[in-house]
């Protein structure tokens, strides 16, 4: 299934039904009086989070959502029925914004959570409500109110505890596959990951956390280089970042400079990400050239005040200390 994390929709809530102007006319009751009922409320448009969805594909081809109109009131004090509501199912982690004002309408962070994004119009009052001691036969009734109409911008932010960041080919997808049941695409060329991937890590029977693999960043990503920073929204909710470094990458002779380049891109997107808990992970330690460079590289990062974890996702070497450290930060 194609991954889609942004979409635009247009919603119309239902108009309220009109109030009724009616008078009771019944044999042997000469002064029955007004008995016009109220119109029904217009249907709401409701957004609801569904954990079974993982992308906004379902709303890509259906841009318009229209709720039902409330029924008009009737005589004999009969109220009109409320209009039919429209339910829009969205993935957990979706933000719904007003496309015109940018205001946040809903932040759906848990399964089953729902919010009204367009309210139906109120039903108009029937003439039975306008009776007074001096006005016994009112001809007044109210029209139904108009339902809300707005354009909405949907943004999906994956809900993950841990985010994997780093340059292309740093080993993010390989690590995700090694510590979870996720099966991202893995290959020996840059940008094999073109969409975020999500996996669940289990430490024993009671300790679990989720990990998001973010497509590789390069210098100038905030200006559109590479895949840009379009997917960084998916780590805005994370609590811990794992910054993966390939210490033996011949194209990056200075791992510390590569690390700082990625940090610069994070800061350009959201400066708050620079204060997130972060662990440096030196990958591919099963390769001789990486194992030779690990001591000098680790010393350089520790001098920067960073926790460093050499690992090999291929052999699972070093994964246990890394995952325990992540759990400690999450706890």
C-alpha positions, 0 to 999 in steps of 0.5 A, a space after each residue: 500500500 502506498 504511504 500517504 501522510 498528507 491530504 486535503 478534504 472539504 466537509 459540509 455539515 448538514 443544515 438544520 430543519 425548519 421549524 413548523 407553523 401549524 395549528 391544532 384543528 380537531 373536532 370539538 376543540 375550537 381553540 387547539 392552539 399552535 402545535 408546530 414542532 421543531 426542526 432537527 439538528 443537521 448532521 455533524 462531520 466527525 473524524 475518528 482515529 482507527 488503529 487499523 489504518 496506517 496511511 491517508 490513502 482512504 481519503 486521497 480519492 474522496 475529497 468531499 464529505 457531506 452530512 445529512 440535513 435535519 428534518 423539518 418539524 411537523 404539526 402535532 408538536 412532532 420534532 424533525 429527526 437529526 440529520 445523518 452524521 458522516 464519520 471519517 476514519 483516520 489513522 491514529 496520529 492524524 492532525 486535522 487543521 482548518 486549511 484556511 486559518 491553520 487552526 488545529 481542529 483535532 489531534 487524534 492520538 488514540 484509537 477510538 478518539 473522535 472530534 467534530 470537525 464541522 457542526 450541523 446547523 441547529 433546528 429551527 423552533 416551531 410556532 408552539 414556542 412563541 405562545 404568550 399570554 397576549 399572543 395566543 396564535 403565533 404565526 412565527 417559526 424559525 428556519 434551520 441554521 446553516 451547517 459548517 463548511 470548511 476545507 481541512 488539511 490532514 497531516 499524519 504523524 506516526 506515533 513512535 517512542 523512538 526515531 531512527 535518523 542518520 545519513 542514507 545507508 547508515 543502517 537504519 532499515 537494517 537495525 529496524 528489521 533486526 529489533 522488530 518484525 518490520 520488513 523495510 526495503 534494504 539495499 546497498 544504495 542510498 535512499 532505499 527507504 522512501 517512506 517512514 517505517 514503523 516497528 514494535 520492539 519487545 524486551 521480554 513479555 512486558 516491555 515494548 516500545 515503537 520505533 520509526 525509521 525516517 528516510 535518510 537526511 543529507 546536508 541541505 535537506 531543509 532546502 529540498 536536497 535528497 528527499 528533503 525534510 518532508 518526513 521529519 514530522 514523524 519524529 516530532 512525537 518521539 521521546 528518544 532519537 537514535 542517530 546512526 553513524 557508519 564510521 567506515 563510510 568512505 564518502 564520509 571521512 569525518 563521522 563527526 561532521 556527518 553527525 553535525 550535518 544531520 543535526 543542522 537539518 533537524 534544527 532547521 526543521 524544528 529546534 526542539 528536536 535538538 533537545 530530544 534525548 539522543 543516543 549515537 549508534 555506530 553501525 556495521 561493526 561486523 565489517 573490518 574497516 568499521 571495527 577498526 575505526 570504532 575506538 577513535 570514532 566513539 572517543 570523538 562522540 563521547 568528547 561531545 557528551 554523547 552516549 555511544 553504542 557500537 552495534 552490528 545489526 547483521 550479527 545482533 552484536 551490541 543490540 541488547 545494551 542499546 535497547 536497554 539504554 533506550 528503555 532506560 530513557 523511555 522509563 
